[in-house]
Amino acid sequence: MTFITICAILKAKPGQEEQLRDELIKLIKPSRAEKGCKQYKLHKSLEEKGTYVFYESWADEDAIIAHVNTDHYQTYLKNIETIIAKMEVYHLENIE
């Protein structure tokens, strides 16, 4: 079975690193409980202070759409508006 993997790279504004980390951690438990979630892991860069990476696997595009429309995800987006410097999100397909 093929899943869609998401790699989301988020960089905090200077001085906002811990606040961003806290907001990201709040997403983990409710996101993992979602029906289409297969994996939801948060990582911290060892090279770049305040840079975090979510590595996620979802059953399909519908699961991703449902995820971004949840209350916890929408709250997260509002909470990071003033503390995030950059966000890159990649939807990935395994080709091995």
Residue pairs with C-beta under 8 A, 6 or more apart in sequence:
2 93
2 94
3 38
3 57
3 58
3 59
3 60
3 94
4 57
4 58
4 59
4 60
4 61
4 63
4 64
4 91
4 92
4 93
5 55
5 56
5 57
5 58
5 91
5 92
5 93
5 94
6 54
6 55
6 56
6 57
6 58
6 64
6 89
6 90
6 91
6 92
7 53
7 54
7 55
7 56
7 89
7 90
7 92
8 53
8 54
8 56
8 87
8 88
8 89
8 90
9 51
9 52
9 53
9 86
9 87
9 88
9 89
10 20
10 24
10 51
10 52
10 53
10 54
10 80
10 84
10 86
10 87
11 48
11 50
11 51
11 52
11 84
11 85
11 86
11 87
12 19
12 20
12 21
12 50
12 51
12 52
12 83
12 84
12 85
13 50
13 82
13 83
13 84
13 85
14 50
14 85
16 50
16 82
16 83
16 84
17 49
17 50
19 83
20 50
20 52
20 80
20 83
20 84
21 44
21 52
23 76
23 79
23 80
23 83
24 42
24 52
24 54
24 76
25 42
26 72
26 76
27 40
27 42
27 54
27 72
27 73
27 76
28 40
28 42
30 70
30 72
31 37
31 40
31 56
31 67
31 70
31 72
31 73
32 40
34 63
34 66
34 67
34 70
35 59
35 63
35 66
36 58
36 59
36 60
36 62
36 63
36 64
36 66
36 67
37 56
37 57
37 58
37 59
37 63
37 67
38 57
38 58
38 59
39 55
39 56
39 57
40 54
40 56
40 57
41 54
41 55
41 56
42 52
42 53
42 54
43 52
43 53
43 54
43 55
44 51
44 52
44 53
45 51
45 52
45 53
50 85
58 64
58 67
64 91
67 73
68 74
